[in-house]
Amino acid sequence: MSLILEGGEPFFMPGNQIGCLLIHGFTGAPKEMRWLGEHLANEGYTVLGPRLFGHATEQRDMIRARWRDWAASAIDGYHLLHDACSQVVIMGLSMGGALALYLGARFPVAGIVAMSTPYVIPNPLMRRLRPIVPIISLVWRYAAKGPSDWRDPEAAEDHLDYQGYPVRAAAELDNLLAEMRQGLQRITVPVFLICSRGDEAVDAEHPQAIYGDLTSSEAEILWVENSGHVITRDAERGVVFTAAADFVRRVTEQLS
């Protein structure tokens, strides 16, 4: 049985009747959302950061993960907050942002914050091989990640994630992103996209495509300039935290 890695534990921070669900990214861990969670908790909000299925244990645990398992992990967290709070805002990083948008199209929420979120699989090779991934993954089991794009070296050294990923899991990410895209036009609540121009994993075309598919009357994009993909822990995290907290305040006041 795989044990949860230190820093991979889910976290809960009790607060007021406004709940914030914080969803980490593909191959990542709740730790990449914890600093944001602490900032929101200091603002008085109730915060929950779940651990997605197959994450923060061993890389091989992702082989048996399916996109519905990741969705179920996020949905469980949503229901826990929804039962305890009068309003829920969902926030996610990378694949977590895709899950936030997926949930926001299907459950009552006050708003959605999607950070560094892809529109399609970012890896061009994986996109080309997608039709045969279930077959080639029997031989090519793991893929390496691209070069680091961190701007804060101390945060990079402290980051917790898998160094690669099962090729089979890339197909599941593709399935999840397809489900996300299908739901974008059903989202009616405010959506806040936060992205970095220094993100070398998800380039500028992705948030622009998400924004273009949204029909919500309240959708906006914030660009930061000097961060990599993991903007919740990189050099401009303070800007991200403040913007996210301001968004929560604004959308929940509209409903109160």
ABEGO torsion letter per residue (X at the ends): XBBBBBGABBBBBBBBABBBBBBBBBGBBAAAAAAAAAAAAAAGBBBBBBBBBGBGBBAAAAAABBAAAAAAAAAAAAAAAAAABABBBBBBBEAAAAAAAAAAAABBBABBBBBGBBABBABAAAAAAAAAAAAAAAABABBBBBBBABABAAAAAABBBBABBBAAAAAAAAAAAAAAAAAAAABABBBBBBBBAABAABBAAAAAAAAAABABABBBBBBBABBBABAAABAAAAAAAAAAAAAAAAAAAAAX
